[in-house]
Amino acid sequence: MLALPTELVRLYESLLTQHGIQAPQHPYYLKWLRYYWDFCHKYALEPNNRESFLPFDEKLRVKK
């Protein structure tokens, strides 16, 4: 699994905190961010493009 860029993790955790997500829950959110990050890189999708989420979501549906 690819490592998330340090700056991305920092920004994401800050966003989670701003939205009231408690620190003990952050690893669960980061896990799904890593899954998405890996998926985008595996299929040559841009992680920051909202359209890249659709194929990721479909893959999750297929896998159930």
PQR file with spaces between the fields and no chain letter, atoms N, CA, C, O and H, PARSE charges and radii, in Angstrom:
ATOM       1  N    MET     1       0.847   -1.179    0.000 -0.4000 1.5000
ATOM       2  CA   MET     1       0.000    0.000    0.000 -0.0000 2.0000
ATOM       3  C    MET     1       0.891    1.240    0.000  0.5500 1.7000
ATOM       4  O    MET     1       1.881    1.312    0.728 -0.5500 1.4000
ATOM       5  N    LEU     2       0.528    2.192   -0.811 -0.4000 1.5000
ATOM       6  CA   LEU     2       1.292    3.432   -0.897 -0.0000 2.0000
ATOM       7  C    LEU     2       1.137    4.258    0.379  0.5500 1.7000
ATOM       8  O    LEU     2       0.073    4.284    0.996 -0.5500 1.4000
ATOM       9  H    LEU     2      -0.277    2.133   -1.403  0.4000 1.0000
ATOM      10  N    ALA     3       2.205    4.920    0.751 -0.4000 1.5000
ATOM      11  CA   ALA     3       2.142    5.829    1.893 -0.0000 2.0000
ATOM      12  C    ALA     3       1.503    7.141    1.450  0.5500 1.7000
ATOM      13  O    ALA     3       1.740    7.626    0.344 -0.5500 1.4000
ATOM      14  H    ALA     3       3.069    4.898    0.250  0.4000 1.0000
ATOM      15  N    LEU     4       0.701    7.693    2.324 -0.4000 1.5000
ATOM      16  CA   LEU     4       0.102    8.995    2.040 -0.0000 2.0000
ATOM      17  C    LEU     4       1.150   10.082    2.261  0.5500 1.7000
ATOM      18  O    LEU     4       1.961    9.975    3.180 -0.5500 1.4000
ATOM      19  H    LEU     4       0.508    7.300    3.222  0.4000 1.0000
ATOM      20  N    PRO     5       1.145   11.113    1.445 -0.5600 1.5000
ATOM      21  CA   PRO     5       2.063   12.227    1.671  0.2800 2.0000
ATOM      22  C    PRO     5       1.814   12.851    3.051  0.5500 1.7000
ATOM      23  O    PRO     5       0.668   13.029    3.463 -0.5500 1.4000
ATOM      24  N    THR     6       2.880   13.172    3.744 -0.4000 1.5000
ATOM      25  CA   THR     6       2.797   13.715    5.097 -0.0000 2.0000
ATOM      26  C    THR     6       1.910   14.950    5.157  0.5500 1.7000
ATOM      27  O    THR     6       1.104   15.087    6.077 -0.5500 1.4000
ATOM      28  H    THR     6       3.811   13.028    3.409  0.4000 1.0000
ATOM      29  N    GLU     7       2.046   15.839    4.200 -0.4000 1.5000
ATOM      30  CA   GLU     7       1.251   17.062    4.194 -0.0000 2.0000
ATOM      31  C    GLU     7      -0.237   16.749    4.012  0.5500 1.7000
ATOM      32  O    GLU     7      -1.083   17.410    4.614 -0.5500 1.4000
ATOM      33  H    GLU     7       2.701   15.728    3.453  0.4000 1.0000
ATOM      34  N    LEU     8      -0.557   15.763    3.199 -0.4000 1.5000
ATOM      35  CA   LEU     8      -1.943   15.358    3.005 -0.0000 2.0000
ATOM      36  C    LEU     8      -2.530   14.828    4.314  0.5500 1.7000
ATOM      37  O    LEU     8      -3.655   15.174    4.674 -0.5500 1.4000
ATOM      38  H    LEU     8       0.130   15.226    2.710  0.4000 1.0000
ATOM      39  N    VAL     9      -1.784   14.004    5.016 -0.4000 1.5000
ATOM      40  CA   VAL     9      -2.243   13.467    6.301 -0.0000 2.0000
ATOM      41  C    VAL     9      -2.490   14.608    7.281  0.5500 1.7000
ATOM      42  O    VAL     9      -3.510   14.631    7.970 -0.5500 1.4000
ATOM      43  H    VAL     9      -0.870   13.723    4.723  0.4000 1.0000
ATOM      44  N    ARG    10      -1.566   15.542    7.341 -0.4000 1.5000
ATOM      45  CA   ARG    10      -1.707   16.674    8.265 -0.0000 2.0000
ATOM      46  C    ARG    10      -2.968   17.477    7.942  0.5500 1.7000
ATOM      47  O    ARG    10      -3.745   17.802    8.840 -0.5500 1.4000
ATOM      48  H    ARG    10      -0.738   15.524    6.781  0.4000 1.0000
ATOM      49  N    LEU    11      -3.168   17.791    6.680 -0.4000 1.5000
ATOM      50  CA   LEU    11      -4.338   18.557    6.272 -0.0000 2.0000
ATOM      51  C    LEU    11      -5.635   17.782    6.515  0.5500 1.7000
ATOM      52  O    LEU    11      -6.631   18.353    6.958 -0.5500 1.4000
ATOM      53  H    LEU    11      -2.537   17.527    5.951  0.4000 1.0000
ATOM      54  N    TYR    12      -5.616   16.513    6.229 -0.4000 1.5000
ATOM      55  CA   TYR    12      -6.805   15.678    6.397 -0.0000 2.0000
ATOM      56  C    TYR    12      -7.187   15.564    7.871  0.5500 1.7000
ATOM      57  O    TYR    12      -8.359   15.681    8.226 -0.5500 1.4000
ATOM      58  H    TYR    12      -4.806   16.050    5.868  0.4000 1.0000
ATOM      59  N    GLU    13      -6.187   15.335    8.726 -0.4000 1.5000
ATOM      60  CA   GLU    13      -6.470   15.240   10.153 -0.0000 2.0000
ATOM      61  C    GLU    13      -6.993   16.573   10.689  0.5500 1.7000
ATOM      62  O    GLU    13      -7.867   16.589   11.556 -0.5500 1.4000
ATOM      63  H    GLU    13      -5.234   15.240    8.437  0.4000 1.0000
ATOM      64  N    SER    14      -6.477   17.667   10.195 -0.4000 1.5000
ATOM      65  CA   SER    14      -6.969   18.985   10.591 -0.0000 2.0000
ATOM      66  C    SER    14      -8.433   19.143   10.182  0.5500 1.7000
ATOM      67  O    SER    14      -9.248   19.651   10.952 -0.5500 1.4000
ATOM      68  H    SER    14      -5.767   17.654    9.491  0.4000 1.0000
ATOM      69  N    LEU    15      -8.756   18.709    8.975 -0.4000 1.5000
ATOM      70  CA   LEU    15     -10.132   18.772    8.487 -0.0000 2.0000
ATOM      71  C    LEU    15     -11.053   17.892    9.329  0.5500 1.7000
ATOM      72  O    LEU    15     -12.170   18.292    9.657 -0.5500 1.4000
ATOM      73  H    LEU    15      -8.093   18.297    8.350  0.4000 1.0000
ATOM      74  N    LEU    16     -10.590   16.707    9.674 -0.4000 1.5000
ATOM      75  CA   LEU    16     -11.390   15.819   10.522 -0.0000 2.0000
ATOM      76  C    LEU    16     -11.697   16.480   11.859  0.5500 1.7000
ATOM      77  O    LEU    16     -12.830   16.441   12.340 -0.5500 1.4000
ATOM      78  H    LEU    16      -9.682   16.382    9.408  0.4000 1.0000
ATOM      79  N    THR    17     -10.678   17.084   12.450 -0.4000 1.5000
ATOM      80  CA   THR    17     -10.855   17.763   13.734 -0.0000 2.0000
ATOM      81  C    THR    17     -11.845   18.910   13.601  0.5500 1.7000
ATOM      82  O    THR    17     -12.707   19.091   14.460 -0.5500 1.4000
ATOM      83  H    THR    17      -9.758   17.116   12.060  0.4000 1.0000
ATOM      84  N    GLN    18     -11.727   19.679   12.537 -0.4000 1.5000
ATOM      85  CA   GLN    18     -12.646   20.799   12.304 -0.0000 2.0000
ATOM      86  C    GLN    18     -14.094   20.330   12.196  0.5500 1.7000
ATOM      87  O    GLN    18     -15.017   21.067   12.541 -0.5500 1.4000
ATOM      88  H    GLN    18     -11.026   19.533   11.839  0.4000 1.0000
ATOM      89  N    HIS    19     -14.288   19.103   11.717 -0.4000 1.5000
ATOM      90  CA   HIS    19     -15.631   18.559   11.562 -0.0000 2.0000
ATOM      91  C    HIS    19     -16.076   17.732   12.775  0.5500 1.7000
ATOM      92  O    HIS    19     -17.077   17.018   12.721 -0.5500 1.4000
ATOM      93  H    HIS    19     -13.538   18.505   11.436  0.4000 1.0000
ATOM      94  N    GLY    20     -15.320   17.841   13.861 -0.4000 1.5000
ATOM      95  CA   GLY    20     -15.720   17.199   15.111 -0.0000 2.0000
ATOM      96  C    GLY    20     -15.399   15.725   15.228  0.5500 1.7000
ATOM      97  O    GLY    20     -15.909   15.051   16.123 -0.5500 1.4000
ATOM      98  H    GLY    20     -14.507   18.422   13.905  0.4000 1.0000
ATOM      99  N    ILE    21     -14.558   15.208   14.335 -0.4000 1.5000
ATOM     100  CA   ILE    21     -14.156   13.806   14.423 -0.0000 2.0000
ATOM     101  C    ILE    21     -13.036   13.718   15.468  0.5500 1.7000
ATOM     102  O    ILE    21     -12.000   14.371   15.342 -0.5500 1.4000
ATOM     103  H    ILE    21     -14.144   15.756   13.608  0.4000 1.0000
ATOM     104  N    GLN    22     -13.263   12.904   16.491 -0.4000 1.5000
ATOM     105  CA   GLN    22     -12.293   12.779   17.577 -0.0000 2.0000
ATOM     106  C    GLN    22     -11.037   12.041   17.103  0.5500 1.7000
ATOM     107  O    GLN    22     -11.110   11.155   16.251 -0.5500 1.4000
ATOM     108  H    GLN    22     -14.105   12.374   16.593  0.4000 1.0000
ATOM     109  N    ALA    23      -9.883   12.418   17.669 -0.4000 1.5000
ATOM     110  CA   ALA    23      -8.582   11.863   17.271 -0.0000 2.0000
ATOM     111  C    ALA    23      -8.539   10.333   17.279  0.5500 1.7000
ATOM     112  O    ALA    23      -7.924    9.757   16.382 -0.5500 1.4000
ATOM     113  H    ALA    23      -9.824   13.137   18.362  0.4000 1.0000
ATOM     114  N    PRO    24      -9.165    9.640   18.252 -0.5600 1.5000
ATOM     115  CA   PRO    24      -9.115    8.165   18.214  0.2800 2.0000
ATOM     116  C    PRO    24      -9.784    7.560   16.970  0.5500 1.7000
ATOM     117  O    PRO    24      -9.521    6.409   16.623 -0.5500 1.4000
ATOM     118  N    GLN    25     -10.638    8.327   16.309 -0.4000 1.5000
ATOM     119  CA   GLN    25     -11.311    7.844   15.106 -0.0000 2.0000
ATOM     120  C    GLN    25     -10.528    8.131   13.824  0.5500 1.7000
ATOM     121  O    GLN    25     -10.828    7.551   12.780 -0.5500 1.4000
ATOM     122  H    GLN    25     -10.851    9.262   16.591  0.4000 1.0000
ATOM     123  N    HIS    26      -9.546    9.003   13.885 -0.4000 1.5000
ATOM     124  CA   HIS    26      -8.782    9.403   12.700 -0.0000 2.0000
ATOM     125  C    HIS    26      -8.164    8.225   11.945  0.5500 1.7000
ATOM     126  O    HIS    26      -8.204    8.217   10.714 -0.5500 1.4000
ATOM     127  H    HIS    26      -9.303    9.474   14.733  0.4000 1.0000
ATOM     128  N    PRO    27      -7.593    7.232   12.631 -0.5600 1.5000
ATOM     129  CA   PRO    27      -6.988    6.123   11.867  0.2800 2.0000
ATOM     130  C    PRO    27      -7.972    5.416   10.933  0.5500 1.7000
ATOM     131  O    PRO    27      -7.581    4.949    9.863 -0.5500 1.4000
ATOM     132  N    TYR    28      -9.230    5.335   11.324 -0.4000 1.5000
ATOM     133  CA   TYR    28     -10.231    4.679   10.472 -0.0000 2.0000
ATOM     134  C    TYR    28     -10.483    5.491    9.203  0.5500 1.7000
ATOM     135  O    TYR    28     -10.615    4.931    8.115 -0.5500 1.4000
ATOM     136  H    TYR    28      -9.548    5.715   12.192  0.4000 1.0000
ATOM     137  N    TYR    29     -10.547    6.792    9.349 -0.4000 1.5000
ATOM     138  CA   TYR    29     -10.730    7.679    8.199 -0.0000 2.0000
ATOM     139  C    TYR    29      -9.487    7.653    7.300  0.5500 1.7000
ATOM     140  O    TYR    29      -9.593    7.646    6.074 -0.5500 1.4000
ATOM     141  H    TYR    29     -10.439    7.247   10.233  0.4000 1.0000
ATOM     142  N    LEU    30      -8.324    7.639    7.928 -0.4000 1.5000
ATOM     143  CA   LEU    30      -7.076    7.595    7.154 -0.0000 2.0000
ATOM     144  C    LEU    30      -6.941    6.284    6.388  0.5500 1.7000
ATOM     145  O    LEU    30      -6.382    6.258    5.292 -0.5500 1.4000
ATOM     146  H    LEU    30      -8.238    7.645    8.925  0.4000 1.0000
ATOM     147  N    LYS    31      -7.454    5.195    6.963 -0.4000 1.5000
ATOM     148  CA   LYS    31      -7.416    3.903    6.277 -0.0000 2.0000
ATOM     149  C    LYS    31      -8.168    3.994    4.954  0.5500 1.7000
ATOM     150  O    LYS    31      -7.679    3.519    3.929 -0.5500 1.4000
ATOM     151  H    LYS    31      -7.909    5.216    7.853  0.4000 1.0000
ATOM     152  N    TRP    32      -9.355    4.602    4.970 -0.4000 1.5000
ATOM     153  CA   TRP    32     -10.141    4.714    3.734 -0.0000 2.0000
ATOM     154  C    TRP    32      -9.518    5.700    2.757  0.5500 1.7000
ATOM     155  O    TRP    32      -9.623    5.525    1.543 -0.5500 1.4000
ATOM     156  H    TRP    32      -9.752    4.988    5.803  0.4000 1.0000
ATOM     157  N    LEU    33      -8.883    6.716    3.273 -0.4000 1.5000
ATOM     158  CA   LEU    33      -8.157    7.634    2.389 -0.0000 2.0000
ATOM     159  C    LEU    33      -7.011    6.893    1.701  0.5500 1.7000
ATOM     160  O    LEU    33      -6.764    7.100    0.513 -0.5500 1.4000
ATOM     161  H    LEU    33      -8.798    6.858    4.259  0.4000 1.0000
ATOM     162  N    ARG    34      -6.311    6.030    2.442 -0.4000 1.5000
ATOM     163  CA   ARG    34      -5.226    5.239    1.837 -0.0000 2.0000
ATOM     164  C    ARG    34      -5.771    4.295    0.776  0.5500 1.7000
ATOM     165  O    ARG    34      -5.147    4.133   -0.272 -0.5500 1.4000
ATOM     166  H    ARG    34      -6.512    5.862    3.407  0.4000 1.0000
ATOM     167  N    TYR    35      -6.911    3.672    1.018 -0.4000 1.5000
ATOM     168  CA   TYR    35      -7.519    2.788    0.015 -0.0000 2.0000
ATOM     169  C    TYR    35      -7.829    3.570   -1.260  0.5500 1.7000
ATOM     170  O    TYR    35      -7.548    3.115   -2.369 -0.5500 1.4000
ATOM     171  H    TYR    35      -7.418    3.804    1.870  0.4000 1.0000
ATOM     172  N    TYR    36      -8.407    4.742   -1.082 -0.4000 1.5000
ATOM     173  CA   TYR    36      -8.730    5.579   -2.242 -0.0000 2.0000
ATOM     174  C    TYR    36      -7.459    6.012   -2.962  0.5500 1.7000
ATOM     175  O    TYR    36      -7.395    5.970   -4.191 -0.5500 1.4000
ATOM     176  H    TYR    36      -8.635    5.111   -0.181  0.4000 1.0000
ATOM     177  N    TRP    37      -6.451    6.426   -2.205 -0.4000 1.5000
ATOM     178  CA   TRP    37      -5.167    6.862   -2.765 -0.0000 2.0000
ATOM     179  C    TRP    37      -4.549    5.738   -3.599  0.5500 1.7000
ATOM     180  O    TRP    37      -4.099    5.974   -4.720 -0.5500 1.4000
ATOM     181  H    TRP    37      -6.503    6.460   -1.207  0.4000 1.0000
ATOM     182  N    ASP    38      -4.524    4.526   -3.061 -0.4000 1.5000
ATOM     183  CA   ASP    38      -3.982    3.368   -3.781 -0.0000 2.0000
ATOM     184  C    ASP    38      -4.776    3.085   -5.052  0.5500 1.7000
ATOM     185  O    ASP    38      -4.199    2.850   -6.114 -0.5500 1.4000
ATOM     186  H    ASP    38      -4.889    4.334   -2.150  0.4000 1.0000
ATOM     187  N    PHE    39      -6.091    3.109   -4.937 -0.4000 1.5000
ATOM     188  CA   PHE    39      -6.948    2.846   -6.086 -0.0000 2.0000
ATOM     189  C    PHE    39      -6.654    3.825   -7.214  0.5500 1.7000
ATOM     190  O    PHE    39      -6.495    3.430   -8.369 -0.5500 1.4000
ATOM     191  H    PHE    39      -6.559    3.300   -4.074  0.4000 1.0000
ATOM     192  N    CYS    40      -6.584    5.100   -6.868 -0.4000 1.5000
ATOM     193  CA   CYS    40      -6.328    6.123   -7.889 -0.0000 2.0000
ATOM     194  C    CYS    40      -4.987    5.911   -8.574  0.5500 1.7000
ATOM     195  O    CYS    40      -4.871    6.058   -9.791 -0.5500 1.4000
ATOM     196  H    CYS    40      -6.713    5.421   -5.929  0.4000 1.0000
ATOM     197  N    HIS    41      -3.987    5.567   -7.795 -0.4000 1.5000
ATOM     198  CA   HIS    41      -2.676    5.354   -8.405 -0.0000 2.0000
ATOM     199  C    HIS    41      -2.637    4.069   -9.237  0.5500 1.7000
ATOM     200  O    HIS    41      -1.979    4.018  -10.277 -0.5500 1.4000
ATOM     201  H    HIS    41      -4.081    5.447   -6.806  0.4000 1.0000
ATOM     202  N    LYS    42      -3.334    3.048   -8.784 -0.4000 1.5000
ATOM     203  CA   LYS    42      -3.368    1.787   -9.523 -0.0000 2.0000
ATOM     204  C    LYS    42      -4.037    1.964  -10.887  0.5500 1.7000
ATOM     205  O    LYS    42      -3.603    1.373  -11.876 -0.5500 1.4000
ATOM     206  H    LYS    42      -3.868    3.089   -7.940  0.4000 1.0000
ATOM     207  N    TYR    43      -5.098    2.781  -10.938 -0.4000 1.5000
ATOM     208  CA   TYR    43      -5.859    2.952  -12.171 -0.0000 2.0000
ATOM     209  C    TYR    43      -5.586    4.283  -12.867  0.5500 1.7000
ATOM     210  O    TYR    43      -6.359    4.710  -13.724 -0.5500 1.4000
ATOM     211  H    TYR    43      -5.451    3.261  -10.135  0.4000 1.0000
ATOM     212  N    ALA    44      -4.493    4.933  -12.499 -0.4000 1.5000
ATOM     213  CA   ALA    44      -4.059    6.190  -13.121 -0.0000 2.0000
ATOM     214  C    ALA    44      -5.153    7.261  -13.109  0.5500 1.7000
ATOM     215  O    ALA    44      -5.402    7.928  -14.113 -0.5500 1.4000
ATOM     216  H    ALA    44      -3.864    4.587  -11.802  0.4000 1.0000
ATOM     217  N    LEU    45      -5.793    7.408  -11.956 -0.4000 1.5000
ATOM     218  CA   LEU    45      -6.817    8.429  -11.761 -0.0000 2.0000
ATOM     219  C    LEU    45      -6.238    9.536  -10.886  0.5500 1.7000
ATOM     220  O    LEU    45      -5.336    9.298  -10.083 -0.5500 1.4000
ATOM     221  H    LEU    45      -5.590    6.866  -11.140  0.4000 1.0000
ATOM     222  N    GLU    46      -6.751   10.718  -11.046 -0.4000 1.5000
ATOM     223  CA   GLU    46      -6.303   11.851  -10.242 -0.0000 2.0000
ATOM     224  C    GLU    46      -7.072   11.845   -8.913  0.5500 1.7000
ATOM     225  O    GLU    46      -8.290   12.020   -8.920 -0.5500 1.4000
ATOM     226  H    GLU    46      -7.483   10.912  -11.699  0.4000 1.0000
ATOM     227  N    PRO    47      -6.399   11.651   -7.781 -0.5600 1.5000
ATOM     228  CA   PRO    47      -7.097   11.587   -6.494  0.2800 2.0000
ATOM     229  C    PRO    47      -7.862   12.863   -6.153  0.5500 1.7000
ATOM     230  O    PRO    47      -8.864   12.812   -5.440 -0.5500 1.4000
ATOM     231  N    ASN    48      -7.401   14.001   -6.653 -0.4000 1.5000
ATOM     232  CA   ASN    48      -8.068   15.272   -6.327 -0.0000 2.0000
ATOM     233  C    ASN    48      -9.200   15.611   -7.289  0.5500 1.7000
ATOM     234  O    ASN    48      -9.806   16.675   -7.169 -0.5500 1.4000
ATOM     235  H    ASN    48      -6.587   14.043   -7.232  0.4000 1.0000
ATOM     236  N    ASN    49      -9.495   14.734   -8.232 -0.4000 1.5000
ATOM     237  CA   ASN    49     -10.596   14.923   -9.167 -0.0000 2.0000
ATOM     238  C    ASN    49     -11.826   14.174   -8.636  0.5500 1.7000
ATOM     239  O    ASN    49     -11.778   12.960   -8.439 -0.5500 1.4000
ATOM     240  H    ASN    49      -9.003   13.869   -8.330  0.4000 1.0000
ATOM     241  N    ARG    50     -12.909   14.892   -8.409 -0.4000 1.5000
ATOM     242  CA   ARG    50     -14.123   14.270   -7.861 -0.0000 2.0000
ATOM     243  C    ARG    50     -14.616   13.099   -8.709  0.5500 1.7000
ATOM     244  O    ARG    50     -15.207   12.156   -8.185 -0.5500 1.4000
ATOM     245  H    ARG    50     -12.947   15.879   -8.568  0.4000 1.0000
ATOM     246  N    GLU    51     -14.376   13.160  -10.001 -0.4000 1.5000
ATOM     247  CA   GLU    51     -14.808   12.086  -10.903 -0.0000 2.0000
ATOM     248  C    GLU    51     -14.076   10.773  -10.617  0.5500 1.7000
ATOM     249  O    GLU    51     -14.568    9.704  -10.979 -0.5500 1.4000
ATOM     250  H    GLU    51     -13.896   13.927  -10.426  0.4000 1.0000
ATOM     251  N    SER    52     -12.922   10.838   -9.979 -0.4000 1.5000
ATOM     252  CA   SER    52     -12.165    9.629   -9.657 -0.0000 2.0000
ATOM     253  C    SER    52     -12.837    8.809   -8.567  0.5500 1.7000
ATOM     254  O    SER    52     -12.572    7.615   -8.429 -0.5500 1.4000
ATOM     255  H    SER    52     -12.522   11.707   -9.684  0.4000 1.0000
ATOM     256  N    PHE    53     -13.704    9.448   -7.796 -0.4000 1.5000
ATOM     257  CA   PHE    53     -14.375    8.714   -6.721 -0.0000 2.0000
ATOM     258  C    PHE    53     -15.414    7.737   -7.266  0.5500 1.7000
ATOM     259  O    PHE    53     -15.652    6.692   -6.661 -0.5500 1.4000
ATOM     260  H    PHE    53     -13.920   10.418   -7.908  0.4000 1.0000
ATOM     261  N    LEU    54     -16.027    8.059   -8.383 -0.4000 1.5000
ATOM     262  CA   LEU    54     -17.076    7.194   -8.930 -0.0000 2.0000
ATOM     263  C    LEU    54     -16.583    5.771   -9.216  0.5500 1.7000
ATOM     264  O    LEU    54     -17.245    4.816   -8.809 -0.5500 1.4000
ATOM     265  H    LEU    54     -15.834    8.909   -8.873  0.4000 1.0000
ATOM     266  N    PRO    55     -15.442    5.593   -9.902 -0.5600 1.5000
ATOM     267  CA   PRO    55     -14.956    4.224  -10.122  0.2800 2.0000
ATOM     268  C    PRO    55     -14.559    3.525   -8.814  0.5500 1.7000
ATOM     269  O    PRO    55     -14.718    2.310   -8.688 -0.5500 1.4000
ATOM     270  N    PHE    56     -14.049    4.283   -7.849 -0.4000 1.5000
ATOM     271  CA   PHE    56     -13.701    3.718   -6.546 -0.0000 2.0000
ATOM     272  C    PHE    56     -14.971    3.214   -5.852  0.5500 1.7000
ATOM     273  O    PHE    56     -14.994    2.104   -5.319 -0.5500 1.4000
ATOM     274  H    PHE    56     -13.920    5.270   -7.951  0.4000 1.0000
ATOM     275  N    ASP    57     -16.002    4.018   -5.862 -0.4000 1.5000
ATOM     276  CA   ASP    57     -17.276    3.646   -5.252 -0.0000 2.0000
ATOM     277  C    ASP    57     -17.850    2.402   -5.930  0.5500 1.7000
ATOM     278  O    ASP    57     -18.358    1.502   -5.261 -0.5500 1.4000
ATOM     279  H    ASP    57     -15.983    4.920   -6.294  0.4000 1.0000
ATOM     280  N    GLU    58     -17.767    2.357   -7.250 -0.4000 1.5000
ATOM     281  CA   GLU    58     -18.271    1.200   -7.991 -0.0000 2.0000
ATOM     282  C    GLU    58     -17.484   -0.065   -7.619  0.5500 1.7000
ATOM     283  O    GLU    58     -18.069   -1.136   -7.457 -0.5500 1.4000
ATOM     284  H    GLU    58     -17.354    3.088   -7.793  0.4000 1.0000
ATOM     285  N    LYS    59     -16.176    0.062   -7.485 -0.4000 1.5000
ATOM     286  CA   LYS    59     -15.336   -1.079   -7.105 -0.0000 2.0000
ATOM     287  C    LYS    59     -15.754   -1.605   -5.730  0.5500 1.7000
ATOM     288  O    LYS    59     -15.812   -2.817   -5.524 -0.5500 1.4000
ATOM     289  H    LYS    59     -15.701    0.932   -7.616  0.4000 1.0000
ATOM     290  N    LEU    60     -16.043   -0.704   -4.794 -0.4000 1.5000
ATOM     291  CA   LEU    60     -16.498   -1.108   -3.469 -0.0000 2.0000
ATOM     292  C    LEU    60     -17.844   -1.836   -3.550  0.5500 1.7000
ATOM     293  O    LEU    60     -18.068   -2.823   -2.850 -0.5500 1.4000
ATOM     294  H    LEU    60     -15.995    0.280   -4.962  0.4000 1.0000
ATOM     295  N    ARG    61     -18.727   -1.342   -4.403 -0.4000 1.5000
ATOM     296  CA   ARG    61     -20.042   -1.993   -4.567 -0.0000 2.0000
ATOM     297  C    ARG    61     -19.890   -3.404   -5.115  0.5500 1.7000
ATOM     298  O    ARG    61     -20.551   -4.334   -4.652 -0.5500 1.4000
ATOM     299  H    ARG    61     -18.545   -0.539   -4.972  0.4000 1.0000
ATOM     300  N    VAL    62     -19.019   -3.557   -6.099 -0.4000 1.5000
ATOM     301  CA   VAL    62     -18.797   -4.873   -6.705 -0.0000 2.0000
ATOM     302  C    VAL    62     -18.215   -5.849   -5.681  0.5500 1.7000
ATOM     303  O    VAL    62     -18.589   -7.021   -5.640 -0.5500 1.4000
ATOM     304  H    VAL    62     -18.482   -2.802   -6.475  0.4000 1.0000
ATOM     305  N    LYS    63     -17.301   -5.348   -4.862 -0.4000 1.5000
ATOM     306  CA   LYS    63     -16.668   -6.204   -3.844 -0.0000 2.0000
ATOM     307  C    LYS    63     -17.576   -6.467   -2.645  0.5500 1.7000
ATOM     308  O    LYS    63     -17.344   -7.393   -1.869 -0.5500 1.4000
ATOM     309  H    LYS    63     -16.998   -4.396   -4.895  0.4000 1.0000
ATOM     310  N    LYS    64     -18.616   -5.636   -2.504 -0.4000 1.5000
ATOM     311  CA   LYS    64     -19.538   -5.713   -1.371 -0.0000 2.0000
ATOM     312  C    LYS    64     -18.797   -5.547   -0.076  0.5500 1.7000
ATOM     313  O    LYS    64     -19.406   -5.583    0.993 -0.5500 1.4000
ATOM     314  H    LYS    64     -18.805   -4.884   -3.135  0.4000 1.0000
